[in-house]
Amino acid sequence: MTDELSRNEHIKNASAYLRGTLAEGLTEEITGAIVEDDQQLVKFHGMYLQDDRDLRSERRKKKMEQAYSFMIRVRITGGVFTAQQYFHLERIARVYGNGTLRITTRQTFQLHGIIKSNLKAAMREIDNALLTTIAACGDVNRNVMSNPNPYQSRAHRAAYDLANAITDRLLPQTTAYREIWLDGEKIVGSDEEVVEPIYGKTYLPRKFKIVVAVPPSNDVDIFAHDLGYIAILDKAGAVQGWNVTVGGGMGMTHGETDTYPRTADVMGFCRTEDAVAVSEAVVTVQRDWGDRTNRKHARLKYTIEDRGLDAFRAEVERRSGVTLDKPKPFTFTTTGDRFGWTEGEDGRSHLTLFVENGRLRDVKGGAQWLIALNRLAQAHDGDFRLTANQNLIIANVAPERRSKIEEIVADHHLDGSASALRRNAMACVSLPTCGLALAESERYLPDLITVLEDRAAAHGLAEDDIVVRMTGCPNGCARPYLAEIGLVGKGPGRYNLYLGAAFDGSRLSKLYAEDIEHEEIVAQLDPIFAAYAHEAVAGEHFGDFVIRAGFVAQSTNGADFHANTGARRTS
């Protein structure tokens, strides 16, 4: 290790495979926090130290420590969980957390508000549910996403199976997780007895995200991720193999044009039997080629930009022993979910329910998600699915149980209708718990959507699907740069407005207006809605229209994201 490496590289190298001083820090009762180095290591175990920023000022005045707690993120490949697992997660949320569960944009659950003294109890409960949090965060391969319903068709089952196979292959091997959280026995001997055959002692330069998609639905936003697999189907609907995508990523930093979001490149085509080997090769090339001196330049997207796709493909082929064929044709039509009932090939049904911003809570006089899911888990003999758009599927429902499911859903107000604009909206958590947040997101977007619904309806656009996404900072957890209308926090109550991404998730947006508040957001969008209503051609999506009409220029990729924003203005 050299002094040129980033600080996190030294932390990982000295951590004894993610142990650090976490075990000792959990017993320190004088503080609700853990030491700074361990705050980085605990991410690999699936959690972040946070504090309630709404309370910072008051507690500071009273000379009190910040209101520290932990967010725990469960790793649920493909978003699939059982009724019994739900019971455990609900209990953790109610007993140890803040009484809510949140569906993330990566098909899993986050539990918020767990104080340090309750961490081990919560982690034991997660283990009792046959779930884990290892590798849900940190510089490793994170939760692998796929279409959330393997019962929909053979192809969807193949996608889910591939997601699980990749997850198993790329899972960290350190025993630190069980030692620290589950009181497992520590291996006797030197650190070298613990082997990470894929990651090594310092793991990856940055986080790594993998998805699997089945056209024509791009519900996992495949072009936003480091590595992706697109199912290529024959005429009978069977999977022939997979197009492999590399180099996507959403994060950037305000004011630093050498950081930018990027859509993934289609690198080639592989057979199913080679797909896992290709995933390992991609990860190890990034392990060795990725930038470990500058974390802002450490994602795979920058490795592809710096080295070139051809050189990267050649090294992946060399390491995997797989020669990639030319990519096969495919078509995506949407990034959204199909709401309501759908039928599977096996005669069972699947009900997709809209969950605003993924937050599951019991609201007096409104939706009672936790109570309803508890009843559903008792009555349902199938399982549940989380989507990448933060929605919930009651999956694999037998015909004779369908009426009972509908009864419970109605009893607890889960079947409320939502506008097309709201159904296609998504937000990150942001304030008050995310330490990176510059502006509100989850707490603000519903109110903004209400106003935009009114303006859209006034122009006859009430039933038009327009993708809207908001984040409280430029890191892009809700993938705002792939939204037709993207809002990214710049400061308290202020946002950058982006327009022009493709409805199918294949093209980035452009900056249209900078550092604007609520009234200006509405004032900027209202005349564009009017222009869209009067000037769009049949079948033209909003993101395509704003480019054709000259509001923004079309993005191609990478650094071009910061180029010319277009000329047509509304004010």
Buried (B, 14 or more C-beta within 10 A) or exposed (E): EEEEBBEBBBBBBBBBBBBBBBBEBBEEEEEBBBBEBBBBBBBBBBBBBBBBBEBEEEBEEEEEEBBBBBBBBBBBBBBBBBBEBBBBBBBBBBEBBBBBBBBBBBBBBBBBBBBBEBBBBBBBBBBEBEBBBBBBBBBBBBBBBBBBBBBBBBBBBBBBBBBBBBBEBBBBEBBBBBBBBBEEEBBEEEEEEBEBEBBBBBBBBBBBBBBBBBBEBBBBBBBBBBBBBBBBBEEEEEBEBBBBBBBBBBBBEBEEEEBBBBBBBBBBBBBBEBBBBBBBBBBBBBBEBBBBEBBBBBBBBBBBBEBEBEBBBBBBBEBBEBEBEEBBEBEBEBBBBBBEBBEBEEEBBBBBBBBBBBBBBBEEEEBBBBBBBBBBBEEBEBBBBBBBBBBBBBBBBBEEBBEBBBEBBEEBBBBEEBBBBBBBBBBBBBBBBBEEBBBBBBBBBBEBBEBBBEBBBEBEBEEBBBBBBBBBBBBBBBBBBBBBBBBBBBEEEBBBBBBBBBBBBBBBBBBBBBEBBBEBBBBBBBBBBBBBBEEBEEEBBBBBBBBEBEBBBBBEBBEBBBEEBBEEEBE
